[in-house]
Amino acid sequence: MTNDNVRYRFKFSKGDNVKFIGHLDLVVAFQRALKRAEIPIAYSNGFNPHQLVAFALPLSLGYTSTGEYGDFQLPYEADACEMKQKINAVLPDGMYISELVKLRSGVKNTMASVCAASYSIFFDYDITPNDIEVNLEKYLGQESIFVMKKTKNNTKETDIRPDIISAENDSVNNNGIIKVLVNAGSIKNLKPDLVAESFCGYINKEYNKYKVSYRRNDMFMKDAEGQLISLIDGVGEY
């Protein structure tokens, strides 16, 4: 790796037919797609060189997404629009790059940048739109929301209320949906299933993880003023 490499960021989606592909398999799928598309990816130095491709916060198995991100490096500049078309032509069905831009100098990598994420929580018929309409504001009004949260070494009771930035009723017809914005990243990271489980407990209804689905809508970083913006806003060199 040299300082002369040109950096690019891409935003992509992960649909229903690939939602059970784990993060490591997703990385391999992109690496193979880059080779098939004949993208001149830069490689690291050393005895075991690897493609200089990195992804933001891994997506939980079974989730879909419209807001995944990754960075890659080239040894020289190439046309971003042309690369996007070539890569999309060889990606597995259900994966699609919506944006690809050359990064400005000094932009942090995706994992170091992400601090929040938006998710949609799709409940089955047991949790109705009315359940959400009547109870969501009161649920958020609690000073503390304690759950049993897994850590690297054990499980402990944790207050997740400080990590819920906002939540809104996003229900459609008879489908109960909560759209939630939470802290995310390497420092603080709240998964939406804990919000779903604790909300069900708050309204005294059973939480069945097999009857709830999740979509990550986007991931965010902070701009110079401290406002949340998507990981691809304002990072491109045009």
Backbone torsions as a table, in degrees:
resi	resn	phi	psi	omega
1	MET	NA	134.8	177.4
2	THR	-125.4	166.9	179.0
3	ASN	-74.0	-6.2	-178.0
4	ASP	-87.2	-5.7	-179.5
5	ASN	-63.6	147.5	178.8
6	VAL	-101.0	129.2	-174.3
7	ARG	-102.0	141.4	179.6
8	TYR	-131.4	149.8	175.0
9	ARG	-122.5	139.4	178.4
10	PHE	-129.3	146.6	175.1
11	LYS	-111.8	134.1	-176.9
12	PHE	-142.4	164.8	179.8
13	SER	-112.8	157.1	178.5
14	LYS	-132.8	111.2	-172.7
15	GLY	-91.3	-175.3	-175.5
16	ASP	-59.0	-39.1	-174.4
17	ASN	-76.3	-4.8	175.4
18	VAL	-126.6	15.4	-174.3
19	LYS	-71.5	-15.8	177.8
20	PHE	-100.3	13.0	170.4
21	ILE	-83.8	120.8	-178.7
22	GLY	-71.2	171.1	-174.3
23	HIS	-62.3	-44.0	-178.6
24	LEU	-64.5	-38.9	177.1
25	ASP	-67.4	-34.4	176.7
26	LEU	-64.2	-42.1	177.9
27	VAL	-60.1	-44.5	179.3
28	VAL	-63.5	-40.3	179.2
29	ALA	-60.6	-40.7	178.2
30	PHE	-69.5	-40.2	179.3
31	GLN	-61.0	-42.2	178.6
32	ARG	-67.6	-39.2	179.0
33	ALA	-63.6	-39.9	178.7
34	LEU	-63.2	-37.6	177.2
35	LYS	-67.8	-45.6	-179.2
36	ARG	-64.1	-34.1	179.7
37	ALA	-79.9	-3.6	179.2
38	GLU	59.1	41.3	174.4
39	ILE	-82.5	129.1	-174.4
40	PRO	-78.9	67.0	-176.8
41	ILE	-63.8	139.0	174.7
42	ALA	-77.3	151.6	-179.6
43	TYR	-117.8	154.3	176.1
44	SER	-72.8	164.2	175.2
45	ASN	-88.2	174.1	175.8
46	GLY	109.8	-174.1	-175.8
47	PHE	-75.5	-22.5	-178.7
48	ASN	-129.5	71.6	-176.1
49	PRO	-63.5	142.5	179.2
50	HIS	-134.5	158.6	179.1
51	GLN	-60.8	139.8	178.0
52	LEU	-86.0	75.9	178.8
53	VAL	-128.2	130.1	-179.7
54	ALA	-137.6	146.7	-177.1
55	PHE	-117.2	158.2	176.6
56	ALA	-77.1	-160.8	-175.0
57	LEU	-51.0	121.6	179.6
58	PRO	-57.4	144.9	179.9
59	LEU	-90.9	136.1	179.3
60	SER	-62.5	144.9	-179.8
61	LEU	-60.5	133.1	179.9
62	GLY	93.9	-8.9	177.4
63	TYR	-87.0	147.6	166.6
64	THR	-99.5	171.2	-178.9
65	SER	-158.4	146.2	169.6
66	THR	-114.8	7.6	-174.6
67	GLY	-143.3	57.9	174.1
68	GLU	-96.9	154.8	-175.8
69	TYR	-139.3	151.2	173.6
70	GLY	-152.6	160.8	175.4
71	ASP	-122.6	146.2	169.2
72	PHE	-141.2	164.5	-177.1
73	GLN	-123.8	143.2	176.2
74	LEU	-119.4	152.3	176.9
75	PRO	-73.2	-13.9	177.4
76	TYR	-153.9	164.9	-175.7
77	GLU	-73.4	142.1	176.6
78	ALA	-137.5	163.2	-177.2
79	ASP	-73.2	120.8	-175.0
80	ALA	-65.0	-41.8	-178.9
81	CYS	-64.2	-42.5	179.4
82	GLU	-65.8	-41.7	178.4
83	MET	-62.8	-42.2	179.9
84	LYS	-58.6	-44.0	179.7
85	GLN	-64.1	-42.7	-179.0
86	LYS	-65.2	-42.6	-178.5
87	ILE	-69.0	-43.6	179.7
88	ASN	-60.1	-30.7	-177.8
89	ALA	-68.5	-19.5	-175.9
90	VAL	-121.5	1.0	176.6
91	LEU	-72.0	153.0	175.3
92	PRO	-60.9	151.6	176.3
93	ASP	-57.2	134.3	-179.3
94	GLY	101.0	-10.0	175.2
95	MET	-117.0	132.0	-174.7
96	TYR	-150.9	129.4	176.2
97	ILE	-85.1	120.6	-179.6
98	SER	-93.6	-29.9	179.8
99	GLU	-142.4	144.5	175.6
100	LEU	-147.9	123.7	-176.5
101	VAL	-135.9	152.2	171.3
102	LYS	-76.7	131.7	-176.8
103	LEU	-80.1	141.5	171.2
104	ARG	-67.0	158.7	177.1
105	SER	-64.8	138.6	175.4
106	GLY	90.0	-4.7	179.7
107	VAL	-71.8	132.0	178.4
108	LYS	-68.8	158.2	177.4
109	ASN	-70.0	167.9	-172.7
110	THR	-61.0	-45.7	-175.7
111	MET	-65.6	-36.0	179.4
112	ALA	-75.1	-19.6	-175.0
113	SER	-90.2	-37.9	-170.1
114	VAL	-65.3	133.7	177.9
115	CYS	-134.7	-7.5	179.6
116	ALA	-155.1	158.4	178.6
117	ALA	-146.6	147.3	177.7
118	SER	-106.5	134.2	178.7
119	TYR	-130.7	152.2	167.3
120	SER	-109.4	130.4	178.9
121	ILE	-106.0	117.4	-177.1
122	PHE	-104.8	108.9	179.2
123	PHE	-86.6	159.2	172.5
124	ASP	-83.3	-171.7	-172.6
125	TYR	-64.7	-15.7	-179.7
126	ASP	-66.2	-30.0	177.3
127	ILE	-107.6	108.5	-172.6
128	THR	-89.8	161.9	173.3
129	PRO	-55.7	-34.5	178.7
130	ASN	-67.8	-37.4	175.7
131	ASP	-55.9	-42.4	-178.5
132	ILE	-72.2	-44.9	-178.3
133	GLU	-59.6	-41.9	-174.8
134	VAL	-78.2	-32.4	-167.7
135	ASN	-111.7	-18.0	-170.9
136	LEU	-62.8	-44.5	-178.6
137	GLU	-63.2	-40.0	179.4
138	LYS	-69.5	-37.1	176.5
139	TYR	-59.6	-46.3	179.8
140	LEU	-69.9	-22.7	-178.6
141	GLY	-75.8	-6.5	178.3
142	GLN	-68.5	141.8	177.0
143	GLU	-67.5	-35.1	-179.1
144	SER	-138.3	146.9	174.0
145	ILE	-131.2	99.9	-175.7
146	PHE	-90.5	134.2	176.5
147	VAL	-137.0	164.6	172.0
148	MET	-89.7	112.4	-174.7
149	LYS	-113.6	132.7	178.7
150	LYS	-75.1	136.8	172.4
151	THR	-114.3	-174.8	-179.8
152	LYS	-63.3	-32.7	-173.1
153	ASN	-110.0	-24.0	-176.9
154	ASN	-159.8	-163.5	175.6
155	THR	-123.4	132.3	-178.9
156	LYS	-139.9	157.9	178.5
157	GLU	-73.5	128.5	-174.5
158	THR	-134.9	140.7	175.0
159	ASP	-87.2	111.3	-177.8
160	ILE	-92.7	-5.1	-176.2
161	ARG	-58.0	-40.3	179.8
162	PRO	-64.2	-19.7	-177.8
163	ASP	-95.0	-1.9	173.9
164	ILE	-93.3	106.6	-177.7
165	ILE	-74.9	-44.3	178.3
166	SER	-162.3	162.4	175.2
167	ALA	-154.1	144.6	-179.5
168	GLU	-142.9	154.3	175.9
169	ASN	-76.4	114.6	-178.2
170	ASP	-117.0	25.5	-175.6
171	SER	-62.0	147.8	178.1
172	VAL	-127.0	121.7	-179.5
173	ASN	53.7	-118.3	-177.9
174	ASN	-97.0	8.4	-176.8
175	ASN	-97.9	116.9	178.9
176	GLY	-78.9	120.4	-176.8
177	ILE	-135.3	131.5	172.0
178	ILE	-113.2	129.3	174.2
179	LYS	-102.7	121.1	-172.2
180	VAL	-126.3	141.3	175.2
181	LEU	-113.0	123.2	-173.5
182	VAL	-131.5	159.3	171.9
183	ASN	-64.1	140.2	-178.1
184	ALA	-150.1	152.4	178.7
185	GLY	130.2	-165.6	-175.1
186	SER	-78.8	-21.3	-177.9
187	ILE	-92.4	-54.1	176.4
188	LYS	-126.8	134.4	-178.0
189	ASN	-150.2	113.6	178.8
190	LEU	-113.2	122.7	177.6
191	LYS	-84.1	144.2	-174.4
192	PRO	-68.0	-19.7	179.9
193	ASP	-64.9	-28.3	176.9
194	LEU	-71.1	-33.5	174.8
195	VAL	-66.4	-46.1	-179.8
196	ALA	-61.2	-45.5	-178.2
197	GLU	-65.0	-43.1	-178.2
198	SER	-71.5	-32.2	176.4
199	PHE	-65.7	-43.8	177.7
200	CYS	-59.5	-43.1	178.1
201	GLY	-62.9	-36.8	-179.1
202	TYR	-63.8	-35.8	-179.1
203	ILE	-97.7	12.1	175.7
204	ASN	60.3	42.2	174.0
205	LYS	-123.7	150.2	-176.6
206	GLU	-69.5	137.5	172.9
207	TYR	-97.6	118.9	177.1
208	ASN	-116.9	108.7	-174.5
209	LYS	-62.0	-20.8	-179.6
210	TYR	-83.1	-7.5	180.0
211	LYS	-111.3	11.1	178.8
212	VAL	-124.7	135.6	177.9
213	SER	-122.3	161.1	-171.9
214	TYR	-136.6	144.2	172.6
215	ARG	-131.7	129.3	172.1
216	ARG	-84.9	123.0	-176.6
217	ASN	-85.8	-39.4	-179.3
218	ASP	-169.9	166.3	173.3
219	MET	-123.7	151.9	-170.2
220	PHE	-132.4	154.4	171.6
221	MET	-128.4	176.0	178.7
222	LYS	-102.7	138.9	175.8
223	ASP	-85.1	-173.3	-176.3
224	ALA	-61.2	-25.4	179.8
225	GLU	-93.2	1.8	179.5
226	GLY	85.4	9.0	179.2
227	GLN	-87.3	146.9	179.3
228	LEU	-76.2	129.7	175.1
229	ILE	-135.9	156.8	-179.7
230	SER	-66.1	159.8	-174.7
231	LEU	-67.0	-7.9	-179.5
232	ILE	-112.5	-4.8	179.4
233	ASP	-74.5	124.9	172.9
234	GLY	73.3	9.7	-177.5
235	VAL	-99.8	-12.3	-173.9
236	GLY	-82.6	152.1	174.2
237	GLU	-105.2	113.8	-173.8
238	TYR	-111.2	NA	NA
